[in-house]
Each structure stands twice: as C-alpha cells, then as structure tokens.
Amino acid sequence: MVSPGMRRYAKRTDAQATLVGEPGSAPVDPEALFGRRAPLRLEIGAGHGEFVSQMAGAHPDHDFIANEFEHIRVTKIAHKCLKSGVTNARIFAGPAETFLPRLPTGAFERIYILFPDPWPKHGHRRRRLVNLACLRQLTRVAAPGCRFVFASDTHNYACQVLSNLTLLPGCWRNVQAPAGYRIDIPTRFPTVFERHKKAEGCTIMYVIHERTGSPAP
Ligand SMILES: C[S@@+](CC[C@H](N)C(=O)[O-])C[C@H]1O[C@@H](n2cnc3c(N)ncnc32)[C@H](O)[C@@H]1O
C-alpha cells in the first residue's frame, strides 16, 4: 500500500525521469550516462535517497549510480536529487540481482549497501539480498582499492556478509581488522533506517572492506 506521503511520487515528472536510468538488460555505460569520465560510486537499495542525494551533492566530482527495487522510491530519489541541485546521480529501478550484471567490470571506487531488508526469521534468510552471488557481482564491479560499506542492525546479517566475504579469498581486505567490524560509528549522512534504528536504541554493525587487485572469481 502506498502511504499518503508517497502518493505524489506515483507519477514521474519529465524532469525526474531525466535522472532515472533505462530499464531492461542493456549494459550501463557510465560515460554515456553522465557525459564525462569521473570516479564512480554505487548504492544498492537506496530507499528514500537521503544518502545518495547528499553524498552526490557533497562530491560533485564523482558520479553516483543508485539502484532501488521500488519504482515509487526511485521517483522520490530523483525528486530529492533535483531539489538539491544534484546532477551527478542516476537511479535505476528494479532488483539488484538483475541490475548488477549490467554494470561494467572494475568500475566503482565505493559501493554502499546500507540497511538492506533484514529478513530476521531464520527460514527467510535465503531471501537476503547480500548473499554470495551478490558479493561475487560486487567483487566484479569493484575497482582495485574500492571500499565496500555494509551496515545493518541485524547482527547475524552482518556476520553472514563477513563470512561470505571469506569465500572470495584474496579479493577483499577487511579494513577493520582485527575485530572485522565497527559498532555505532558516527556517519556523515545517516539514512532513514539508520536514524530510526539508532533512535530505537539498536546497535549498528558496519562492515568495511577494500578490494584488492586480485581478479574476481
Ligand atoms: C530497509 S530499506 C533501507 C533503505 C536505505 N538504504 C536506508 O538505509 O534507509 C531496504 C531497501 O532496499 C530495497 N530493496 C529490497 N530488495 C531489493 C533488491 N533486490 N534490489 C534492490 N533494492 C532492494 C527496498 O525497496 C528498500 O528501499
């Protein structure tokens, strides 16, 4: 059900549509998309777009590609970017599972997955987005030195990501060794879920890895 606050995003304006990427399965060409060659950042599951719109505004010399499953949220993200004068972000609707294979290999300097749907019930964990197949795709699209930032208040999800990253030996370096993660770090542009979860008193786990130069499996 669409909440009253979201209804105005049900229809996309022409201006909003200029920031929304083509659906389908064609490869995404960032240079064609932005009309320039700039360092690239990627956000998956961008939600209401606070993070990508603010990060893009703070880094006008970088280009941002965001993916979000829900079309109505994609329109809201485009609205937020336009409102803050951001031109260096493009948003693609649909599932990350079909979107990630469209992205170029070794292209991204930062990848963010912040508070993905937690699927806390044991029997539902196989629905989690950041599984080994997803991490393989991220390994492919990450440039050497790329930082992958994952955050969740669902601790066994963060541990699952940490564990799955060990199944890509040599591809990622944990920058938070020896603990392997950080708890409740202050963040510059907190997402909607981050603010809600912190307000509820939840402990947030942040997992940050850096891509090595080893070829992706
Ligand atoms: C819990 S929300 C978090 C949103 C935002 N990152 C935040 O922290 O506020 C998870 C988001 O991931 C999106 N999502 C869920 N499954 C997805 C998928 N397979 N591909 C892309 N986005 C997905 C949801 O629509 C939702 O907007």
The ligand as a Tripos MOL2 file, in Angstrom:
@<TRIPOS>MOLECULE
LIG
   27    29     1     0     0
SMALL
NO_CHARGES

@<TRIPOS>ATOM
      1 C1         15.3090   -1.4050    4.7870 C.3       1 LIG1
      2 S1         15.3250   -0.4080    3.3480 S.3       1 LIG1
      3 C2         16.7760    0.6040    3.5760 C.3       1 LIG1
      4 C3         16.8070    1.7790    2.6590 C.3       1 LIG1
      5 C4         18.0000    2.7190    2.8390 C.3       1 LIG1
      6 N1         19.2310    2.0780    2.4150 N.3       1 LIG1
      7 C5         18.1090    3.1780    4.2680 C.2       1 LIG1
      8 O1         19.0570    2.7570    4.9620 O.co2     1 LIG1
      9 O2         17.2560    3.9650    4.6950 O.co2     1 LIG1
     10 C6         15.8660   -1.5460    2.1140 C.3       1 LIG1
     11 C7         15.6830   -1.0150    0.7110 C.3       1 LIG1
     12 O3         16.1840   -1.9750   -0.2080 O.3       1 LIG1
     13 C8         15.2610   -2.0920   -1.2790 C.3       1 LIG1
     14 N2         15.4200   -3.4490   -1.8460 N.ar      1 LIG1
     15 C9         14.9550   -4.6020   -1.3290 C.ar      1 LIG1
     16 N3         15.2940   -5.6400   -2.1110 N.ar      1 LIG1
     17 C10        15.9930   -5.1170   -3.1450 C.ar      1 LIG1
     18 C11        16.5780   -5.6790   -4.3040 C.ar      1 LIG1
     19 N4         16.5160   -6.9930   -4.5390 N.pl3     1 LIG1
     20 N5         17.2080   -4.8570   -5.1700 N.ar      1 LIG1
     21 C12        17.2700   -3.5120   -4.9390 C.ar      1 LIG1
     22 N6         16.7220   -2.9210   -3.8530 N.ar      1 LIG1
     23 C13        16.0920   -3.7130   -2.9730 C.ar      1 LIG1
     24 C14        13.9100   -1.8650   -0.6480 C.3       1 LIG1
     25 O4         12.9230   -1.4890   -1.6040 O.3       1 LIG1
     26 C15        14.2160   -0.7760    0.3480 C.3       1 LIG1
     27 O5         14.0850    0.5100   -0.2090 O.3       1 LIG1
@<TRIPOS>BOND
     1     1     2 1
     2     2     3 1
     3     2    10 1
     4     3     4 1
     5     4     5 1
     6     5     6 1
     7     5     7 1
     8     7     8 2
     9     7     9 1
    10    10    11 1
    11    11    12 1
    12    11    26 1
    13    12    13 1
    14    13    14 1
    15    13    24 1
    16    14    15 ar
    17    14    23 ar
    18    15    16 ar
    19    16    17 ar
    20    17    18 ar
    21    17    23 ar
    22    18    19 1
    23    18    20 ar
    24    20    21 ar
    25    21    22 ar
    26    22    23 ar
    27    24    25 1
    28    24    26 1
    29    26    27 1
@<TRIPOS>SUBSTRUCTURE
     1 LIG1         1 GROUP 0 **** ****
